[in-house]
């Protein structure tokens, strides 16, 4: 069997970048989870829960923050 003497290829990002990306993904997922649920299956019933602070302020803010974290993780220089 022939031994591979080619140099090792490094990952595009460092370990720190991947950890930051996972944190951003978790924040985005939390935002979408907070947006889900509630409401009524009956179209003739108004449910004010759809306009709660959690759905119209908190959840979209978390998604935007998560996207900002993802962008930061992409552009942050990996430490060597």
PyMOL Python script that loads the backbone (N, CA, C, O; Angstrom):
from pymol import cmd

cmd.read_pdbstr("""\
ATOM      1  N   UNK A   1       0.836  -1.173   0.000  1.00  0.00           N
ATOM      2  CA  UNK A   1       0.000   0.000   0.000  1.00  0.00           C
ATOM      3  C   UNK A   1       0.885   1.241   0.000  1.00  0.00           C
ATOM      4  O   UNK A   1       1.854   1.322   0.755  1.00  0.00           O
ATOM      5  N   UNK A   2       0.546   2.207  -0.851  1.00  0.00           N
ATOM      6  CA  UNK A   2       1.340   3.411  -0.987  1.00  0.00           C
ATOM      7  C   UNK A   2       0.949   4.436   0.080  1.00  0.00           C
ATOM      8  O   UNK A   2      -0.232   4.661   0.345  1.00  0.00           O
ATOM      9  N   UNK A   3       1.961   5.048   0.681  1.00  0.00           N
ATOM     10  CA  UNK A   3       1.732   6.032   1.725  1.00  0.00           C
ATOM     11  C   UNK A   3       1.440   7.398   1.091  1.00  0.00           C
ATOM     12  O   UNK A   3       2.094   7.795   0.127  1.00  0.00           O
ATOM     13  N   UNK A   4       0.463   8.100   1.638  1.00  0.00           N
ATOM     14  CA  UNK A   4       0.080   9.409   1.114  1.00  0.00           C
ATOM     15  C   UNK A   4       0.962  10.475   1.759  1.00  0.00           C
ATOM     16  O   UNK A   4       0.870  10.719   2.962  1.00  0.00           O
ATOM     17  N   UNK A   5       1.815  11.106   0.957  1.00  0.00           N
ATOM     18  CA  UNK A   5       2.724  12.125   1.467  1.00  0.00           C
ATOM     19  C   UNK A   5       2.251  13.546   1.156  1.00  0.00           C
ATOM     20  O   UNK A   5       2.999  14.500   1.370  1.00  0.00           O
ATOM     21  N   UNK A   6       1.038  13.700   0.661  1.00  0.00           N
ATOM     22  CA  UNK A   6       0.543  15.037   0.327  1.00  0.00           C
ATOM     23  C   UNK A   6       0.296  15.820   1.617  1.00  0.00           C
ATOM     24  O   UNK A   6      -0.049  15.238   2.646  1.00  0.00           O
ATOM     25  N   UNK A   7       0.474  17.136   1.558  1.00  0.00           N
ATOM     26  CA  UNK A   7       0.250  17.947   2.768  1.00  0.00           C
ATOM     27  C   UNK A   7      -1.225  17.933   3.153  1.00  0.00           C
ATOM     28  O   UNK A   7      -2.111  17.841   2.303  1.00  0.00           O
ATOM     29  N   UNK A   8      -1.459  18.028   4.457  1.00  0.00           N
ATOM     30  CA  UNK A   8      -2.836  18.028   4.955  1.00  0.00           C
ATOM     31  C   UNK A   8      -3.515  19.337   4.579  1.00  0.00           C
ATOM     32  O   UNK A   8      -2.941  20.416   4.727  1.00  0.00           O
ATOM     33  N   UNK A   9      -4.739  19.224   4.093  1.00  0.00           N
ATOM     34  CA  UNK A   9      -5.509  20.422   3.794  1.00  0.00           C
ATOM     35  C   UNK A   9      -6.204  20.886   5.069  1.00  0.00           C
ATOM     36  O   UNK A   9      -6.777  20.095   5.817  1.00  0.00           O
ATOM     37  N   UNK A  10      -6.132  22.193   5.289  1.00  0.00           N
ATOM     38  CA  UNK A  10      -6.791  22.749   6.459  1.00  0.00           C
ATOM     39  C   UNK A  10      -8.242  23.071   6.118  1.00  0.00           C
ATOM     40  O   UNK A  10      -8.600  23.268   4.956  1.00  0.00           O
ATOM     41  N   UNK A  11      -9.067  23.117   7.161  1.00  0.00           N
ATOM     42  CA  UNK A  11     -10.457  23.507   6.975  1.00  0.00           C
ATOM     43  C   UNK A  11     -10.523  24.979   6.610  1.00  0.00           C
ATOM     44  O   UNK A  11      -9.604  25.747   6.895  1.00  0.00           O
ATOM     45  N   UNK A  12     -11.606  25.355   5.984  1.00  0.00           N
ATOM     46  CA  UNK A  12     -11.791  26.744   5.577  1.00  0.00           C
ATOM     47  C   UNK A  12     -11.850  27.671   6.785  1.00  0.00           C
ATOM     48  O   UNK A  12     -11.305  28.774   6.749  1.00  0.00           O
ATOM     49  N   UNK A  13     -12.507  27.229   7.851  1.00  0.00           N
ATOM     50  CA  UNK A  13     -12.647  28.021   9.070  1.00  0.00           C
ATOM     51  C   UNK A  13     -11.948  27.314  10.213  1.00  0.00           C
ATOM     52  O   UNK A  13     -11.657  26.119  10.149  1.00  0.00           O
ATOM     53  N   UNK A  14     -11.687  28.073  11.251  1.00  0.00           N
ATOM     54  CA  UNK A  14     -11.130  27.487  12.460  1.00  0.00           C
ATOM     55  C   UNK A  14     -12.232  26.916  13.336  1.00  0.00           C
ATOM     56  O   UNK A  14     -13.417  27.106  13.066  1.00  0.00           O
ATOM     57  N   UNK A  15     -11.832  26.217  14.382  1.00  0.00           N
ATOM     58  CA  UNK A  15     -12.790  25.603  15.299  1.00  0.00           C
ATOM     59  C   UNK A  15     -13.680  26.671  15.946  1.00  0.00           C
ATOM     60  O   UNK A  15     -14.873  26.454  16.159  1.00  0.00           O
ATOM     61  N   UNK A  16     -13.086  27.812  16.250  1.00  0.00           N
ATOM     62  CA  UNK A  16     -13.838  28.912  16.861  1.00  0.00           C
ATOM     63  C   UNK A  16     -14.957  29.379  15.931  1.00  0.00           C
ATOM     64  O   UNK A  16     -16.063  29.662  16.391  1.00  0.00           O
ATOM     65  N   UNK A  17     -14.681  29.463  14.626  1.00  0.00           N
ATOM     66  CA  UNK A  17     -15.700  29.890  13.667  1.00  0.00           C
ATOM     67  C   UNK A  17     -16.875  28.917  13.635  1.00  0.00           C
ATOM     68  O   UNK A  17     -18.031  29.336  13.577  1.00  0.00           O
ATOM     69  N   UNK A  18     -16.581  27.632  13.672  1.00  0.00           N
ATOM     70  CA  UNK A  18     -17.653  26.640  13.642  1.00  0.00           C
ATOM     71  C   UNK A  18     -18.497  26.692  14.916  1.00  0.00           C
ATOM     72  O   UNK A  18     -19.712  26.506  14.863  1.00  0.00           O
ATOM     73  N   UNK A  19     -17.868  26.940  16.043  1.00  0.00           N
ATOM     74  CA  UNK A  19     -18.620  27.055  17.295  1.00  0.00           C
ATOM     75  C   UNK A  19     -19.543  28.266  17.242  1.00  0.00           C
ATOM     76  O   UNK A  19     -20.699  28.189  17.656  1.00  0.00           O
ATOM     77  N   UNK A  20     -19.029  29.391  16.729  1.00  0.00           N
ATOM     78  CA  UNK A  20     -19.862  30.595  16.609  1.00  0.00           C
ATOM     79  C   UNK A  20     -21.013  30.341  15.642  1.00  0.00           C
ATOM     80  O   UNK A  20     -22.127  30.809  15.879  1.00  0.00           O
ATOM     81  N   UNK A  21     -20.764  29.604  14.552  1.00  0.00           N
ATOM     82  CA  UNK A  21     -21.834  29.276  13.601  1.00  0.00           C
ATOM     83  C   UNK A  21     -22.921  28.427  14.264  1.00  0.00           C
ATOM     84  O   UNK A  21     -24.108  28.638  14.018  1.00  0.00           O
ATOM     85  N   UNK A  22     -22.523  27.479  15.093  1.00  0.00           N
ATOM     86  CA  UNK A  22     -23.510  26.644  15.791  1.00  0.00           C
ATOM     87  C   UNK A  22     -24.338  27.474  16.766  1.00  0.00           C
ATOM     88  O   UNK A  22     -25.541  27.255  16.905  1.00  0.00           O
ATOM     89  N   UNK A  23     -23.699  28.421  17.437  1.00  0.00           N
ATOM     90  CA  UNK A  23     -24.439  29.295  18.346  1.00  0.00           C
ATOM     91  C   UNK A  23     -25.450  30.134  17.563  1.00  0.00           C
ATOM     92  O   UNK A  23     -26.597  30.280  17.985  1.00  0.00           O
ATOM     93  N   UNK A  24     -25.026  30.683  16.426  1.00  0.00           N
ATOM     94  CA  UNK A  24     -25.938  31.459  15.588  1.00  0.00           C
ATOM     95  C   UNK A  24     -27.109  30.623  15.092  1.00  0.00           C
ATOM     96  O   UNK A  24     -28.247  31.091  15.069  1.00  0.00           O
ATOM     97  N   UNK A  25     -26.831  29.395  14.697  1.00  0.00           N
ATOM     98  CA  UNK A  25     -27.892  28.498  14.242  1.00  0.00           C
ATOM     99  C   UNK A  25     -28.876  28.184  15.370  1.00  0.00           C
ATOM    100  O   UNK A  25     -30.082  28.099  15.139  1.00  0.00           O
ATOM    101  N   UNK A  26     -28.365  28.014  16.581  1.00  0.00           N
ATOM    102  CA  UNK A  26     -29.238  27.748  17.721  1.00  0.00           C
ATOM    103  C   UNK A  26     -30.125  28.958  18.022  1.00  0.00           C
ATOM    104  O   UNK A  26     -31.297  28.790  18.359  1.00  0.00           O
ATOM    105  N   UNK A  27     -29.587  30.165  17.907  1.00  0.00           N
ATOM    106  CA  UNK A  27     -30.380  31.379  18.148  1.00  0.00           C
ATOM    107  C   UNK A  27     -31.474  31.514  17.085  1.00  0.00           C
ATOM    108  O   UNK A  27     -32.609  31.869  17.404  1.00  0.00           O
ATOM    109  N   UNK A  28     -31.135  31.233  15.827  1.00  0.00           N
ATOM    110  CA  UNK A  28     -32.131  31.289  14.750  1.00  0.00           C
ATOM    111  C   UNK A  28     -33.227  30.251  14.991  1.00  0.00           C
ATOM    112  O   UNK A  28     -34.411  30.554  14.840  1.00  0.00           O
ATOM    113  N   UNK A  29     -32.843  29.041  15.359  1.00  0.00           N
ATOM    114  CA  UNK A  29     -33.831  27.981  15.628  1.00  0.00           C
ATOM    115  C   UNK A  29     -34.744  28.382  16.778  1.00  0.00           C
ATOM    116  O   UNK A  29     -35.952  28.155  16.714  1.00  0.00           O
ATOM    117  N   UNK A  30     -34.182  28.978  17.833  1.00  0.00           N
ATOM    118  CA  UNK A  30     -35.003  29.423  18.956  1.00  0.00           C
ATOM    119  C   UNK A  30     -36.001  30.486  18.506  1.00  0.00           C
ATOM    120  O   UNK A  30     -37.153  30.477  18.941  1.00  0.00           O
ATOM    121  N   UNK A  31     -35.575  31.394  17.645  1.00  0.00           N
ATOM    122  CA  UNK A  31     -36.482  32.416  17.130  1.00  0.00           C
ATOM    123  C   UNK A  31     -37.646  31.812  16.364  1.00  0.00           C
ATOM    124  O   UNK A  31     -38.788  32.240  16.531  1.00  0.00           O
ATOM    125  N   UNK A  32     -37.368  30.822  15.526  1.00  0.00           N
ATOM    126  CA  UNK A  32     -38.451  30.188  14.770  1.00  0.00           C
ATOM    127  C   UNK A  32     -39.360  29.355  15.671  1.00  0.00           C
ATOM    128  O   UNK A  32     -40.562  29.266  15.425  1.00  0.00           O
ATOM    129  N   UNK A  33     -38.802  28.755  16.697  1.00  0.00           N
ATOM    130  CA  UNK A  33     -39.637  28.001  17.643  1.00  0.00           C
ATOM    131  C   UNK A  33     -40.583  28.947  18.376  1.00  0.00           C
ATOM    132  O   UNK A  33     -41.752  28.623  18.587  1.00  0.00           O
ATOM    133  N   UNK A  34     -40.076  30.117  18.764  1.00  0.00           N
ATOM    134  CA  UNK A  34     -40.937  31.088  19.448  1.00  0.00           C
ATOM    135  C   UNK A  34     -42.027  31.643  18.539  1.00  0.00           C
ATOM    136  O   UNK A  34     -43.083  32.052  19.021  1.00  0.00           O
ATOM    137  N   UNK A  35     -41.783  31.663  17.224  1.00  0.00           N
ATOM    138  CA  UNK A  35     -42.806  32.135  16.285  1.00  0.00           C
ATOM    139  C   UNK A  35     -43.916  31.110  16.077  1.00  0.00           C
ATOM    140  O   UNK A  35     -45.038  31.477  15.730  1.00  0.00           O
ATOM    141  N   UNK A  36     -43.617  29.842  16.283  1.00  0.00           N
ATOM    142  CA  UNK A  36     -44.561  28.768  15.959  1.00  0.00           C
ATOM    143  C   UNK A  36     -45.621  28.606  17.044  1.00  0.00           C
ATOM    144  O   UNK A  36     -45.488  29.111  18.159  1.00  0.00           O
ATOM    145  N   UNK A  37     -46.652  27.899  16.685  1.00  0.00           N
ATOM    146  CA  UNK A  37     -47.683  27.528  17.642  1.00  0.00           C
ATOM    147  C   UNK A  37     -48.737  28.599  17.823  1.00  0.00           C
ATOM    148  O   UNK A  37     -48.645  29.688  17.256  1.00  0.00           O
ATOM    149  N   UNK A  38     -49.736  28.275  18.618  1.00  0.00           N
ATOM    150  CA  UNK A  38     -50.813  29.222  18.889  1.00  0.00           C
ATOM    151  C   UNK A  38     -51.764  29.334  17.727  1.00  0.00           C
ATOM    152  O   UNK A  38     -51.631  28.627  16.728  1.00  0.00           O
ATOM    153  N   UNK A  39     -52.710  30.209  17.858  1.00  0.00           N
ATOM    154  CA  UNK A  39     -53.681  30.372  16.791  1.00  0.00           C
ATOM    155  C   UNK A  39     -54.814  29.378  16.925  1.00  0.00           C
ATOM    156  O   UNK A  39     -54.794  28.497  17.785  1.00  0.00           O
ATOM    157  N   UNK A  40     -55.777  29.528  16.084  1.00  0.00           N
ATOM    158  CA  UNK A  40     -56.951  28.682  16.128  1.00  0.00           C
ATOM    159  C   UNK A  40     -57.131  27.981  14.788  1.00  0.00           C
ATOM    160  O   UNK A  40     -56.815  28.539  13.737  1.00  0.00           O
ATOM    161  N   UNK A  41     -57.636  26.766  14.836  1.00  0.00           N
ATOM    162  CA  UNK A  41     -57.934  26.032  13.609  1.00  0.00           C
ATOM    163  C   UNK A  41     -59.258  26.493  12.993  1.00  0.00           C
ATOM    164  O   UNK A  41     -59.513  26.269  11.810  1.00  0.00           O
ATOM    165  N   UNK A  42     -60.076  27.125  13.790  1.00  0.00           N
ATOM    166  CA  UNK A  42     -61.364  27.614  13.312  1.00  0.00           C
ATOM    167  C   UNK A  42     -61.179  29.004  12.701  1.00  0.00           C
ATOM    168  O   UNK A  42     -60.778  29.926  13.412  1.00  0.00           O
ATOM    169  N   UNK A  43     -61.460  29.184  11.403  1.00  0.00           N
ATOM    170  CA  UNK A  43     -61.245  30.492  10.764  1.00  0.00           C
ATOM    171  C   UNK A  43     -62.195  31.577  11.264  1.00  0.00           C
ATOM    172  O   UNK A  43     -61.966  32.758  11.004  1.00  0.00           O
ATOM    173  N   UNK A  44     -63.269  31.195  11.985  1.00  0.00           N
ATOM    174  CA  UNK A  44     -64.233  32.181  12.483  1.00  0.00           C
ATOM    175  C   UNK A  44     -63.901  32.681  13.875  1.00  0.00           C
ATOM    176  O   UNK A  44     -64.617  33.525  14.414  1.00  0.00           O
ATOM    177  N   UNK A  45     -62.831  32.174  14.466  1.00  0.00           N
ATOM    178  CA  UNK A  45     -62.451  32.557  15.830  1.00  0.00           C
ATOM    179  C   UNK A  45     -61.163  33.376  15.769  1.00  0.00           C
ATOM    180  O   UNK A  45     -60.155  32.932  15.220  1.00  0.00           O
ATOM    181  N   UNK A  46     -61.215  34.579  16.343  1.00  0.00           N
ATOM    182  CA  UNK A  46     -60.023  35.428  16.409  1.00  0.00           C
ATOM    183  C   UNK A  46     -59.243  35.073  17.666  1.00  0.00           C
ATOM    184  O   UNK A  46     -59.799  35.010  18.762  1.00  0.00           O
ATOM    185  N   UNK A  47     -57.962  34.845  17.492  1.00  0.00           N
ATOM    186  CA  UNK A  47     -57.105  34.525  18.624  1.00  0.00           C
ATOM    187  C   UNK A  47     -56.055  35.625  18.752  1.00  0.00           C
ATOM    188  O   UNK A  47     -55.170  35.727  17.902  1.00  0.00           O
ATOM    189  N   UNK A  48     -56.134  36.444  19.790  1.00  0.00           N
ATOM    190  CA  UNK A  48     -55.176  37.549  19.931  1.00  0.00           C
ATOM    191  C   UNK A  48     -53.749  37.080  20.222  1.00  0.00           C
ATOM    192  O   UNK A  48     -52.823  37.890  20.183  1.00  0.00           O
ATOM    193  N   UNK A  49     -53.554  35.812  20.509  1.00  0.00           N
ATOM    194  CA  UNK A  49     -52.220  35.278  20.786  1.00  0.00           C
ATOM    195  C   UNK A  49     -51.288  35.452  19.583  1.00  0.00           C
ATOM    196  O   UNK A  49     -50.069  35.505  19.752  1.00  0.00           O
ATOM    197  N   UNK A  50     -51.839  35.539  18.388  1.00  0.00           N
ATOM    198  CA  UNK A  50     -51.020  35.702  17.194  1.00  0.00           C
ATOM    199  C   UNK A  50     -50.277  37.040  17.216  1.00  0.00           C
ATOM    200  O   UNK A  50     -49.246  37.176  16.557  1.00  0.00           O
ATOM    201  N   UNK A  51     -50.775  38.022  17.955  1.00  0.00           N
ATOM    202  CA  UNK A  51     -50.149  39.336  18.028  1.00  0.00           C
ATOM    203  C   UNK A  51     -49.394  39.547  19.344  1.00  0.00           C
ATOM    204  O   UNK A  51     -49.217  40.685  19.776  1.00  0.00           O
ATOM    205  N   UNK A  52     -48.959  38.483  19.969  1.00  0.00           N
ATOM    206  CA  UNK A  52     -48.259  38.612  21.248  1.00  0.00           C
ATOM    207  C   UNK A  52     -46.869  39.210  21.047  1.00  0.00           C
ATOM    208  O   UNK A  52     -46.306  39.170  19.953  1.00  0.00           O
ATOM    209  N   UNK A  53     -46.339  39.758  22.117  1.00  0.00           N
ATOM    210  CA  UNK A  53     -45.008  40.370  22.107  1.00  0.00           C
ATOM    211  C   UNK A  53     -43.949  39.365  21.680  1.00  0.00           C
ATOM    212  O   UNK A  53     -42.992  39.708  20.986  1.00  0.00           O
ATOM    213  N   UNK A  54     -44.130  38.139  22.100  1.00  0.00           N
ATOM    214  CA  UNK A  54     -43.174  37.070  21.772  1.00  0.00           C
ATOM    215  C   UNK A  54     -43.086  36.838  20.272  1.00  0.00           C
ATOM    216  O   UNK A  54     -41.998  36.604  19.744  1.00  0.00           O
ATOM    217  N   UNK A  55     -44.205  36.900  19.588  1.00  0.00           N
ATOM    218  CA  UNK A  55     -44.233  36.606  18.149  1.00  0.00           C
ATOM    219  C   UNK A  55     -43.860  37.783  17.261  1.00  0.00           C
ATOM    220  O   UNK A  55     -43.256  37.584  16.207  1.00  0.00           O
ATOM    221  N   UNK A  56     -44.202  38.993  17.654  1.00  0.00           N
ATOM    222  CA  UNK A  56     -43.948  40.120  16.754  1.00  0.00           C
ATOM    223  C   UNK A  56     -42.713  40.923  17.124  1.00  0.00           C
ATOM    224  O   UNK A  56     -42.266  41.745  16.324  1.00  0.00           O
ATOM    225  N   UNK A  57     -42.155  40.721  18.287  1.00  0.00           N
ATOM    226  CA  UNK A  57     -40.948  41.452  18.687  1.00  0.00           C
ATOM    227  C   UNK A  57     -39.771  40.522  18.983  1.00  0.00           C
ATOM    228  O   UNK A  57     -38.707  40.651  18.377  1.00  0.00           O
ATOM    229  N   UNK A  58     -39.958  39.601  19.901  1.00  0.00           N
ATOM    230  CA  UNK A  58     -38.855  38.767  20.376  1.00  0.00           C
ATOM    231  C   UNK A  58     -38.348  37.795  19.318  1.00  0.00           C
ATOM    232  O   UNK A  58     -37.147  37.740  19.054  1.00  0.00           O
ATOM    233  N   UNK A  59     -39.240  37.038  18.719  1.00  0.00           N
ATOM    234  CA  UNK A  59     -38.818  36.005  17.757  1.00  0.00           C
ATOM    235  C   UNK A  59     -38.108  36.597  16.536  1.00  0.00           C
ATOM    236  O   UNK A  59     -37.033  36.112  16.183  1.00  0.00           O
ATOM    237  N   UNK A  60     -38.657  37.618  15.876  1.00  0.00           N
ATOM    238  CA  UNK A  60     -37.918  38.192  14.733  1.00  0.00           C
ATOM    239  C   UNK A  60     -36.581  38.811  15.139  1.00  0.00           C
ATOM    240  O   UNK A  60     -35.612  38.753  14.383  1.00  0.00           O
ATOM    241  N   UNK A  61     -36.531  39.401  16.329  1.00  0.00           N
ATOM    242  CA  UNK A  61     -35.270  39.969  16.812  1.00  0.00           C
ATOM    243  C   UNK A  61     -34.225  38.879  16.995  1.00  0.00           C
ATOM    244  O   UNK A  61     -33.063  39.072  16.640  1.00  0.00           O
ATOM    245  N   UNK A  62     -34.625  37.736  17.546  1.00  0.00           N
ATOM    246  CA  UNK A  62     -33.686  36.624  17.719  1.00  0.00           C
ATOM    247  C   UNK A  62     -33.185  36.103  16.377  1.00  0.00           C
ATOM    248  O   UNK A  62     -32.006  35.777  16.239  1.00  0.00           O
ATOM    249  N   UNK A  63     -34.064  36.023  15.396  1.00  0.00           N
ATOM    250  CA  UNK A  63     -33.651  35.546  14.076  1.00  0.00           C
ATOM    251  C   UNK A  63     -32.635  36.518  13.455  1.00  0.00           C
ATOM    252  O   UNK A  63     -31.642  36.084  12.872  1.00  0.00           O
ATOM    253  N   UNK A  64     -32.877  37.806  13.576  1.00  0.00           N
ATOM    254  CA  UNK A  64     -31.948  38.798  13.027  1.00  0.00           C
ATOM    255  C   UNK A  64     -30.612  38.757  13.764  1.00  0.00           C
ATOM    256  O   UNK A  64     -29.557  38.859  13.137  1.00  0.00           O
ATOM    257  N   UNK A  65     -30.646  38.610  15.081  1.00  0.00           N
ATOM    258  CA  UNK A  65     -29.404  38.486  15.853  1.00  0.00           C
ATOM    259  C   UNK A  65     -28.647  37.234  15.440  1.00  0.00           C
ATOM    260  O   UNK A  65     -27.426  37.265  15.283  1.00  0.00           O
ATOM    261  N   UNK A  66     -29.370  36.131  15.263  1.00  0.00           N
ATOM    262  CA  UNK A  66     -28.729  34.891  14.825  1.00  0.00           C
ATOM    263  C   UNK A  66     -28.072  35.028  13.460  1.00  0.00           C
ATOM    264  O   UNK A  66     -26.982  34.500  13.238  1.00  0.00           O
ATOM    265  N   UNK A  67     -28.729  35.735  12.545  1.00  0.00           N
ATOM    266  CA  UNK A  67     -28.127  35.969  11.230  1.00  0.00           C
ATOM    267  C   UNK A  67     -26.872  36.836  11.345  1.00  0.00           C
ATOM    268  O   UNK A  67     -25.890  36.620  10.635  1.00  0.00           O
ATOM    269  N   UNK A  68     -26.916  37.811  12.240  1.00  0.00           N
ATOM    270  CA  UNK A  68     -25.729  38.631  12.483  1.00  0.00           C
ATOM    271  C   UNK A  68     -24.573  37.811  13.033  1.00  0.00           C
ATOM    272  O   UNK A  68     -23.422  38.019  12.650  1.00  0.00           O
ATOM    273  N   UNK A  69     -24.874  36.889  13.921  1.00  0.00           N
ATOM    274  CA  UNK A  69     -23.842  35.993  14.469  1.00  0.00           C
ATOM    275  C   UNK A  69     -23.259  35.124  13.366  1.00  0.00           C
ATOM    276  O   UNK A  69     -22.049  34.899  13.324  1.00  0.00           O
ATOM    277  N   UNK A  70     -24.113  34.635  12.474  1.00  0.00           N
ATOM    278  CA  UNK A  70     -23.630  33.811  11.360  1.00  0.00           C
ATOM    279  C   UNK A  70     -22.702  34.606  10.441  1.00  0.00           C
ATOM    280  O   UNK A  70     -21.662  34.103  10.015  1.00  0.00           O
ATOM    281  N   UNK A  71     -23.079  35.837  10.140  1.00  0.00           N
ATOM    282  CA  UNK A  71     -22.236  36.678   9.280  1.00  0.00           C
ATOM    283  C   UNK A  71     -20.900  36.959   9.966  1.00  0.00           C
ATOM    284  O   UNK A  71     -19.849  36.930   9.327  1.00  0.00           O
ATOM    285  N   UNK A  72     -20.948  37.231  11.266  1.00  0.00           N
ATOM    286  CA  UNK A  72     -19.706  37.453  12.008  1.00  0.00           C
ATOM    287  C   UNK A  72     -18.820  36.207  11.958  1.00  0.00           C
ATOM    288  O   UNK A  72     -17.607  36.313  11.774  1.00  0.00           O
ATOM    289  N   UNK A  73     -19.422  35.033  12.120  1.00  0.00           N
ATOM    290  CA  UNK A  73     -18.644  33.792  12.113  1.00  0.00           C
ATOM    291  C   UNK A  73     -17.981  33.556  10.756  1.00  0.00           C
ATOM    292  O   UNK A  73     -16.884  33.001  10.687  1.00  0.00           O
ATOM    293  N   UNK A  74     -18.635  33.972   9.696  1.00  0.00           N
ATOM    294  CA  UNK A  74     -18.059  33.785   8.358  1.00  0.00           C
ATOM    295  C   UNK A  74     -16.888  34.728   8.133  1.00  0.00           C
ATOM    296  O   UNK A  74     -15.870  34.330   7.568  1.00  0.00           O
ATOM    297  N   UNK A  75     -17.025  35.966   8.568  1.00  0.00           N
ATOM    298  CA  UNK A  75     -15.983  36.959   8.290  1.00  0.00           C
ATOM    299  C   UNK A  75     -14.902  37.051   9.363  1.00  0.00           C
ATOM    300  O   UNK A  75     -13.883  37.708   9.149  1.00  0.00           O
ATOM    301  N   UNK A  76     -15.101  36.410  10.505  1.00  0.00           N
ATOM    302  CA  UNK A  76     -14.075  36.449  11.561  1.00  0.00           C
ATOM    303  C   UNK A  76     -12.859  35.648  11.097  1.00  0.00           C
ATOM    304  O   UNK A  76     -12.991  34.555  10.545  1.00  0.00           O
ATOM    305  N   UNK A  77     -11.702  36.201  11.326  1.00  0.00           N
ATOM    306  CA  UNK A  77     -10.466  35.511  10.925  1.00  0.00           C
ATOM    307  C   UNK A  77     -10.160  34.378  11.884  1.00  0.00           C
ATOM    308  O   UNK A  77     -10.183  34.567  13.101  1.00  0.00           O
ATOM    309  N   UNK A  78      -9.872  33.199  11.343  1.00  0.00           N
ATOM    310  CA  UNK A  78      -9.512  32.106  12.242  1.00  0.00           C
ATOM    311  C   UNK A  78      -8.147  32.374  12.875  1.00  0.00           C
ATOM    312  O   UNK A  78      -7.233  32.877  12.223  1.00  0.00           O
ATOM    313  N   UNK A  79      -8.030  32.032  14.142  1.00  0.00           N
ATOM    314  CA  UNK A  79      -6.750  32.223  14.828  1.00  0.00           C
ATOM    315  C   UNK A  79      -5.866  31.029  14.561  1.00  0.00           C
ATOM    316  O   UNK A  79      -6.314  29.883  14.605  1.00  0.00           O
ATOM    317  N   UNK A  80      -4.607  31.308  14.286  1.00  0.00           N
ATOM    318  CA  UNK A  80      -3.671  30.212  14.010  1.00  0.00           C
ATOM    319  C   UNK A  80      -2.637  30.134  15.085  1.00  0.00           C
ATOM    320  O   UNK A  80      -1.757  29.274  15.034  1.00  0.00           O
TER     321      UNK A  80
END
""", "prot")
cmd.dss("prot")
cmd.show_as("cartoon", "prot")
cmd.util.cbc("prot")
cmd.orient("prot")
